[in-house]
């Protein structure tokens, strides 16, 4: 896959613009970042890592890819596309922050391509190298290994940031967004995967989200909030395992809870999702971050 260069790329070390050179990206201070043969660039600095190989490993990426490819979350992708479409133009920059293996950006790219008119710049990045390698096989976009804490994009250059079931760093998002830019946060609702959670946990709890207060304090204004709830088709034992592998419940559940989940077959789950469309505002009270659910 050929790397798709974008003019909004900046050096993660000194924040200068990155220019395309032969087989690499280069900044004015001489920092060089090689373009991988798969068609991505690793812009994750040593200071942005908390482990040698951060993010999802190859097995988790494969599980997520196969589960999403089966279409179980297609209604979620369709709902997201309906939110993003009005924000897309020929000159717009749409960024999927924490894009995983690229499913949602691929779905958006297909929807835009079907219009036959618009050609925005699509950028996807994730801290996991395995995820980005998988993403390069999905669609034609600018794929990067990078962190939400140090987004390698020029300040005030992005029209829309998508943060899907991830770990939003609100001050970083606000920094790269244009004055009129949008942030779309997608997170789990109270009934998300409730059937699976009842199997793996002795008791199921759901605390009220403080995300709305946090985003307002960080300089965003609520534009629209919507929800989506549906049930999946019956999931096989393998698909239940894949679903569990793409959520934090894989690490939170006890060994006994995961053993019970491993026996599930022909099992339906509820998908409950909250979409928040926020606009960048001029007022900042404080910066906050929040860890979201995944899957």
Secondary structure, DSSP 8 states (H G I E B T S, - for coil): ------TTBB-TTT--BEEEETTEEEETT--EEEB-TTSEEE---GGG-SSTT-S--HHHHHHHHHHHHTTTTHHHHHHHHHHHHTT--TT-EEEEET-TTSHHHHHHHHHHHHHSS---EEEEEES-HHHHHHHTTT-SSEEEE-BTTB--B-TT-EEEEEEESS--BHHHHHHHEEEEEEEEEEEE-TTTTHHHHHHH-SS-------HHHHHHHTTEEEEEEEEEEEE---B-HHHHHHHHHTSTHHHHS-HHHHHHHHT--SB--EEEEEEEEEEE-S--S---B------
